[in-house]
Amino acid sequence: MKNSRYKEKVIETLLHFSGFIAVLILFLICIFLFRDGIALFHEYPLINFLTGTKWYPTSLPHQFGLLPLLFGSIIVTFGAIVFSVPLGIVVAIYISEIAGKNEAEILKPFIELLAGIPSVVYGFFGLVVLVPFIQNIFGLPTGQTALAGSIMLGIMALPTIISISEDAISSVPRTIKEGSLALGATEWQTIYKVTLPAALSGISAAVMLGVGRAIGETMTVMMVTGNSAVIPGFPDGIFAPVRTMTATIALEMGEVPQGSDHFHALFAIGSILFITTLITNIVAEYIKRKYKFNMGIGQ
């Protein structure tokens, strides 16, 4: 008995230590990121960085305008969401509620396997196959556009959205579904009005994780979006080359002099990305908690 309690105490201590180390590492990353990012604003005005429309880091005077990179990231991410969220939820419903057992056992591992493909492979596929296709079908000067980036990011986000949404739908108690069917609802009515609302918490988490994957992706968008640091128009901007914040960091960090304003500007972009991801996670947690609370009242 004493030996068992000792083991439990050791495991508990290790878990607390692991959690503490994880929080400490995250805290140190924040300090490192924001320290170098804030250093830019000792010489360059913050308002010019946030509202600037030109990104010319090597010109004199330097122009570190965030807006072209921010809008490039937004348009690519928005396109990825439009493409991946409806398709991902529909596929999750099919696997969980419609497909046979054998079919589901084949489809789900295959979809989860797609999440393990390196992003550079997706980028190479997009560059060789998707980019020429978009160029030819729309008659564009180049197929390296925001549309190509949106489609590739949507494909990359699909495994996350499908897998987590399918788990959420499958975890809905069978008694709830059977109760709906017993009251005369059809199978589709049960899926739409009972199963999906009951699984909305998990589905929203899946969508937010997919959005996080799209926001933070670097290599794929760098290869297929053209990397033109201009503010895209709407809606024609979807067919124009854009540059995202992540691609800017990847393209320029290797050549920038350490300690220069350009160096600190790239860290400032990283700080904006960190804040954006943090806000996304906070919103996801709020939606998850709110819906769980409402479901608890309803029951």
Order of alpha helices (4+ residues) and beta strands (2+ residues): alpha-alpha-beta-beta-alpha-alpha-alpha-alpha-alpha-alpha-alpha-alpha-alpha-alpha-alpha
